[in-house]
Amino acid sequence: MAENKRNSIIILMAVSIGLFLHSFGVADEYLQMPGLIDVRTDFSDGAHTLDFLIKLAKKRGFNVLFVTDHDREVLEYGLWPFQHILKKRVEERSINKGGPEKYLNMIRVASEKHPEMILIPGAESSPFYYWKGSYFTKNLTVCDWERHLLILGLERPEDYEGLPILHNGYSTRFLSSIPLGFFIAFIPLALGIYMIRRKKIIRYFGIAILVLSLLLLLNNHPFRSSPYDQYHGPQGISPYQLLIDYVNSRGGMAFWNHPETESGQGKLGPIYRETRPHPQVLLESKNYAGFAALYGDNITITEPGNIWDKVLMEYCSGQRDKPVWGISSADFHKEGAGGKLGNYPTIFLVKNETKKDILDALKKGRMYSCQGNVGSPRFVLEEFSIIDSETSQKGIMGEEIFSKGYPTVNILISMTETEKGSWITVKLIRNGILLNAFSGETPLRINFQDKLMNPGKKIFYRLEVKDKRGWKLVSNPIFVKFQN
């Protein structure tokens, strides 16, 4: 009996110590692993081999690379009414042209050669585009070809072969979406069969009609990789949602890439290209994992009250099943062409330096994004947490806590090199509203108690940080659910 009592006391003490350490973050310490998302190799339109990129990344302090070559890089334009037969096709190097098995094997071999580097396969995808204008009037324009999604974490060749995107081979998945032209073609087919049973010139006309109807059937066959085509104008968010749902069903994650890019317009050989900024897709689509919050363009989505905050508010109000996370997108093709490898790092918070932990952090929002010049000191978000003043429950990026009292925000920002501090500005954003702005020299510690009580409601906090050198930092949100 005495021994059982002693064991109970020991267990109680251990639990109490654990709760005490948890409230001060000691039990929740994470390693910070800088990684690069959206890196292209010479398997598609990148200039460098994967081995070269690994060595360069290691030299610059990165040990996580998300390799995202193009899944399929094709443009097709055909003549009506046989657009899918009488056509010109231009196809560049891509995963599915070179073979997804070869692509994944390239990454596997590189991982074995460099076990210290975590390599995660993926792809940049353009699931849909459409034509406007005409080749004959010299204003043929390909639209929305550069509305890109990043597909991360797919590891099987069949996952890439089955992507529901334009020009990705044959499939029986969309037989329920048979084009109207397929049924219409049966009318002249029946007429042709009837006419070839007649004599002389009627028979010859029947043969001609029969050939044309067979061509129409072939042109409108239903065995396509996507239920959409490029000849019927914009199709809204549907082609992109189809891809997002497909990726989710196979255990991957989909992120909208550079949704405010200004680089999707201009000439492309003899034709024009037109992909306008499209930040509205974040509101229009569902169940994607996140979006590029930092990349090489002017970005407004992350400003207080803009589209990201609207999406997060939809999650807080129950209109979305899961939140949306921000990442940095390297969009890297070539060293020295528009930037250097390492200018757009994403910093992951992990317990262990493994691929599994990186993917878990990406899925759960335990990461923050940075932008700056590689080689110069960058921000380190050493702490961003919310603690409930009543229960001492603590949450970090990507987490949600239940609060009985006022939330206390704890922030600590330093630099990778501490010899000299940097003057920074920190914006604390709550539910899309700039709650407070703080300025000071790094290392900068902030402890701020928000005098807010909103029983039954869920809110979020997030950070934006800048300095005079142009370095930026965007955190992912922390959610607080007030108890009734």
Summary of the structure (lengths in Angstrom):
residues: 484
radius of gyration: 27.2
end to end distance: 42.2
largest distance: 111.6
contacts: 1603
relative contact order: 0.11
helix: 27%
strand: 30%
